[in-house]
């Protein structure tokens, strides 16, 4: 039994293969980079470097997965980096973890709901709405934590630095993130609605999904909420990794997440993408950063390269209208 009327299935891509984007190209790049680094550097293949690669790339994986929910509906969330920094500031307050951890998820949900409300009810462009929220959250974060510092609960530190059966816990963070996203995207009616809404936006018919009875505004708002919740999860991970609160730790993280999503084949115009493509896109960026670190490339050059990469992947995407 299908979840959508046949007429809607004819208007939007009905087969999963048509909705996944050009993720295979990103996979080839990731494999080629891994092989090149393994043959040109002695440190890449060492277990310590691989474990560090996973730990370094985990915040990007979590934020990119969250960003993908918004991109699928043809939007963007530029407040993610500020939410990450805000989360570290809250977690580093002199409060027990059973207070700060649930608290950051509630606050992140409210931030996401506000973004979604501005987009759906006030008709503010997603870039403007989330950019405004970025400044609001960043300002609050700097009031709470003007400079890096504070104390992170021991339990949070263990969840990031610990290991189970010799396997570092960051691996499990990745598994949980992917499973949660998979359930939402492919194991529920909600995920199918996101693809339908984004397909309509990409084709220039923003109201197409709504015309077939899909509660578009509610699903769009929930997409921003999910995005902010994943940002909070990444912030908790980073707080445990740096063992402090830092108002600048999330700086430009939203752009890295958008880059990873785009590299993985998700169309920024909406409606086309895949979870495994996003994971592969994260792998490409993580390998790029790790390789440049091993080759002693300065962070400034790394930032410039990421910017060029984002411009390239967006330029290669097909669009029916000027814009995202």
Residue pairs with C-beta under 8 A, 6 or more apart in sequence:
2 9
3 189
3 192
4 12
4 192
4 196
4 212
4 214
5 212
7 212
8 196
8 208
8 209
8 212
11 199
11 200
11 203
11 205
11 208
12 195
12 196
12 199
12 200
12 208
12 209
12 271
13 19
13 195
13 199
13 271
13 272
18 272
19 195
19 271
19 272
19 273
19 274
20 265
20 272
20 273
20 274
20 276
20 277
21 264
21 265
21 266
21 267
21 272
21 273
21 274
21 277
22 265
22 277
23 264
23 265
23 274
23 276
23 277
23 280
23 281
24 265
25 265
26 263
26 264
26 265
26 277
26 280
26 281
26 284
27 280
29 263
29 284
30 280
30 283
30 284
30 287
33 284
33 287
33 288
33 291
34 44
34 287
36 291
37 44
37 287
37 290
37 291
37 294
38 44
38 45
41 291
41 294
41 295
43 49
43 294
44 50
44 290
44 291
44 294
49 290
49 294
51 168
51 170
52 290
53 286
53 287
53 290
54 168
54 170
54 171
54 174
55 160
55 168
55 170
55 241
56 286
56 289
56 290
57 282
57 283
57 285
57 286
57 289
58 170
58 173
58 174
58 234
58 237
59 84
59 234
59 237
59 238
59 241
59 253
60 253
60 256
60 257
60 260
60 282
60 285
60 286
61 174
61 177
61 279
61 282
62 173
62 177
62 230
62 231
62 233
62 234
62 237
63 80
63 81
63 84
63 230
63 231
63 234
63 253
63 254
63 256
63 257
64 256
64 257
64 260
64 261
64 264
64 278
64 281
64 282
65 177
65 178
65 181
65 230
65 275
65 278
65 279
66 77
66 80
66 226
66 227
66 228
66 229
66 230
66 231
66 233
66 234
66 257
67 76
67 77
67 80
67 227
67 230
67 254
67 257
67 258
67 260
67 261
68 181
68 261
68 266
68 273
68 275
68 278
69 181
69 184
69 185
69 194
69 223
69 226
69 227
69 230
70 76
70 77
70 126
70 223
70 224
70 227
71 198
71 258
71 261
71 266
71 267
71 268
71 270
71 273
72 194
72 195
72 197
72 198
72 223
72 266
72 270
72 271
72 273
73 194
73 197
73 198
73 201
73 219
73 220
73 223
73 270
74 197
74 198
74 201
74 202
74 206
74 268
74 269
74 270
74 271
74 324
75 119
75 126
75 220
75 223
75 224
75 270
76 126
76 127
76 130
76 258
76 268
76 324
77 112
77 115
77 126
77 130
77 224
77 227
77 228
77 254
78 127
78 130
78 131
78 133
78 134
78 254
79 111
79 115
79 130
79 131
79 133
79 134
79 137
79 228
79 231
79 254
80 227
80 228
80 231
80 250
80 253
80 254
80 257
81 134
81 231
81 250
81 251
81 252
81 253
81 254
81 255
82 133
82 134
82 135
82 137
82 138
82 141
82 250
83 108
83 111
83 137
83 228
83 231
83 232
83 235
83 250
84 231
84 232
84 234
84 235
84 238
84 249
84 250
84 253
85 137
85 138
85 141
85 235
85 246
85 247
85 248
85 249
85 250
85 251
86 104
86 107
86 137
86 138
86 140
86 141
86 144
86 235
86 250
87 104
87 108
87 231
87 232
87 234
87 235
87 236
87 238
87 239
88 145
88 235
88 238
88 239
88 242
88 244
88 245
88 246
88 249
88 250
89 141
89 144
89 145
89 150
89 245
89 246
89 247
90 100
90 103
90 104
90 107
90 144
90 245
91 97
91 100
91 101
91 104
91 152
91 153
91 156
91 235
91 236
91 239
91 245
92 145
92 149
92 150
92 151
92 152
92 239
92 244
92 245
93 100
93 144
93 150
93 245
94 150
94 151
96 153
97 153
97 155
97 156
100 153
101 156
101 236
104 232
104 235
104 236
105 229
105 232
107 232
108 228
108 229
108 231
108 232
109 225
109 228
109 229
111 133
111 137
111 228
112 224
112 225
112 226
112 227
112 228
112 229
113 221
113 224
113 225
114 133
115 126
115 129
115 130
115 133
115 224
115 227
115 228
116 220
116 221
116 222
116 223
116 224
116 225
117 221
118 124
118 129
118 132
118 133
119 125
119 126
119 129
119 220
119 221
119 224
120 216
120 217
120 220
120 221
121 217
122 129
130 224
134 254
138 247
141 247
142 247
144 245
145 245
145 246
145 247
146 247
147 247
148 242
148 244
148 245
148 246
148 247
148 248
148 249
149 244
149 245
150 244
150 245
151 244
152 239
152 240
152 243
152 244
152 245
156 236
156 239
156 240
157 240
157 243
158 169
158 240
159 169
159 173
159 240
160 169
160 170
160 173
160 237
160 240
160 241
161 169
161 240
161 241
162 168
162 169
163 169
164 172
170 237
173 237
177 230
177 233
178 275
178 279
181 275
182 275
184 190
184 191
184 226
185 191
185 194
185 275
186 275
190 219
190 222
193 209
193 214
193 215
193 216
193 219
194 219
194 223
195 271
196 208
196 209
196 212
196 214
196 271
197 209
197 214
197 216
197 219
197 220
197 270
197 271
198 269
198 270
198 271
198 272
199 208
199 209
199 270
199 271
199 272
200 206
200 207
200 208
200 209
200 271
201 269
201 270
201 271
202 267
202 269
202 270
202 271
202 272
202 319
202 320
203 271
203 320
204 320
204 321
207 216
209 216
210 216
210 217
231 250
234 253
235 250
238 246
238 249
238 250
239 245
242 249
252 303
255 306
255 307
255 310
256 285
256 306
258 268
258 310
259 281
259 285
259 306
259 309
259 310
259 313
260 278
260 281
260 282
260 284
260 285
261 268
261 273
261 278
261 281
262 268
262 281
262 310
262 313
262 314
262 317
263 280
263 281
263 284
263 285
263 309
263 313
264 273
264 274
264 276
264 277
264 278
264 279
264 280
264 281
264 282
265 272
265 273
265 274
265 277
265 281
266 272
266 273
266 274
266 277
266 278
266 281
267 273
267 317
267 318
267 319
268 314
268 317
268 324
269 317
269 319
269 320
269 321
269 323
269 324
270 324
285 306
288 302
288 305
288 306
288 309
289 302
292 301
292 302
292 305
